[in-house]
Amino acid sequence: MQLSTFLWFDGQAEEAANHYTGIFADSEIIDIQRAPDGRVTTVVFDLAGQRHIAFNGESPLTFSPAISLYVECDTQEEVDAVWAGLTDGGQEGPGGSLTDRFGITWQVMPTALGELLDGAELDTADRILNAVHGMTKIRIQGLIDACHH
């Protein structure tokens, strides 16, 4: 059994898969399926070990922020690079969220967030979470500073 994210596009499946695989390390296009006329119908791609399927459904369906892709980054440099790639043509949102140029919502979080919250006193956790909610792109140093104020 394999679990994959299935993303329904309106003609942008290949463009989206190429964009995403260009942002994430250890990512690749696995397969491109075409209709008899040569039009791309489905692109199977891997982003850092997670399989995704981009489908050209040619439908008025749109993505909603009610579901998002969650990216956990080990360093500020990774946060910055992923954020820059995904917001290119997209829109920054609050608390580490963004909507990319294709309408997909992403949460870009540093692993440091979970590490700082793990075992934190209630008032420290509140300060950290308030710091998160006050940011667009998450800054690890800002989270660390919130721990000590």
C-alpha positions in Angstrom: 0.0 0.0 0.0 1.2 3.5 -0.8 -0.3 6.8 0.3 0.1 9.8 -2.1 -1.2 13.3 -2.3 -3.4 13.7 -5.4 -3.5 17.3 -6.7 -6.1 18.3 -9.3 -4.9 21.0 -11.6 -6.5 22.8 -14.6 -3.7 22.3 -17.2 -0.8 23.1 -14.9 0.2 19.7 -13.6 3.6 19.4 -15.3 4.5 23.1 -14.5 3.6 22.6 -10.9 5.6 19.3 -10.6 8.6 20.9 -12.2 8.3 23.9 -9.9 8.1 21.8 -6.7 10.9 19.4 -7.7 13.1 22.5 -8.3 12.5 23.7 -4.7 12.9 20.5 -2.7 16.2 18.6 -2.4 16.0 14.9 -3.2 13.0 15.3 -5.4 12.2 14.0 -8.9 9.6 13.5 -11.6 8.9 9.8 -11.6 6.4 9.5 -14.5 4.6 11.7 -17.0 1.5 10.2 -18.6 0.0 11.8 -21.8 -3.2 11.6 -23.7 -3.1 10.3 -27.3 -2.9 13.9 -28.5 0.3 14.4 -26.4 -1.3 16.5 -23.7 0.0 15.8 -20.2 -2.6 14.2 -18.1 -0.8 13.0 -15.0 2.6 13.7 -13.4 3.9 11.4 -10.6 6.6 13.1 -8.6 8.5 12.7 -5.3 9.2 15.6 -3.0 11.8 14.6 -0.3 10.5 11.1 0.0 6.8 11.9 -0.3 4.9 10.8 -3.5 2.5 13.2 -5.1 0.3 12.9 -8.2 -0.5 16.0 -10.2 -3.5 15.5 -12.5 -4.8 17.8 -15.2 -8.5 17.5 -14.5 -9.6 20.5 -16.7 -12.3 21.3 -14.2 -13.3 24.4 -12.3 -12.3 22.7 -9.0 -10.0 24.9 -6.9 -7.7 24.3 -3.9 -8.8 25.4 -0.5 -6.8 26.4 2.6 -8.8 23.8 4.5 -6.1 21.3 3.5 -2.4 22.2 3.2 1.0 20.6 2.6 3.2 20.7 5.7 7.0 21.1 5.3 9.3 20.8 8.3 12.7 22.3 7.8 15.8 21.6 9.8 17.5 25.0 9.5 16.6 28.6 8.9 18.4 28.4 5.5 15.9 25.6 4.5 13.0 27.6 5.7 14.2 30.6 3.7 14.8 28.6 0.5 11.5 26.7 0.6 9.6 29.9 1.5 11.2 31.8 -1.4 10.5 29.1 -3.9 6.9 28.6 -2.8 6.0 32.3 -2.5 7.4 33.1 -5.9 4.2 34.1 -7.7 2.2 33.2 -4.5 1.0 34.9 -1.4 2.5 34.9 2.1 0.1 34.1 4.9 0.2 34.2 8.7 2.1 31.9 11.0 4.3 30.1 8.5 1.5 29.6 5.9 1.5 30.6 2.3 -0.5 30.0 -0.9 1.7 29.2 -3.9 1.1 30.4 -7.5 -1.1 27.3 -8.2 -3.4 27.9 -5.2 -2.0 25.3 -2.9 -1.6 26.2 0.8 1.6 25.2 2.5 2.8 25.3 6.1 6.5 25.8 6.3 7.8 25.2 9.8 11.2 24.7 11.4 11.8 21.5 13.4 12.9 23.9 16.2 9.3 24.8 16.8 8.4 21.3 18.1 11.7 21.1 20.0 11.1 24.4 21.8 7.5 23.5 22.6 8.4 20.0 23.8 8.2 20.1 27.6 7.9 23.9 27.7 6.2 25.6 30.6 2.7 26.9 29.7 3.7 30.5 29.7 6.8 29.8 27.5 4.7 27.8 25.1 2.2 30.7 24.9 5.0 33.1 24.1 6.4 30.8 21.4 3.0 30.3 19.8 2.2 34.0 20.0 5.5 34.7 18.2 4.5 32.2 15.5 1.1 33.8 15.0 2.9 37.2 14.7 5.2 36.1 11.9 4.6 35.3 8.2 7.8 33.3 7.4 8.9 31.7 10.6 12.2 32.9 12.0 13.9 30.4 14.4 15.7 33.1 16.3 12.4 34.9 16.9 11.1 31.6 18.5 14.2 31.3 20.6 13.9 34.9 21.7 10.3 34.3 22.7 11.4 31.5 25.1 13.6 33.9 27.0 11.3 36.9 27.4 
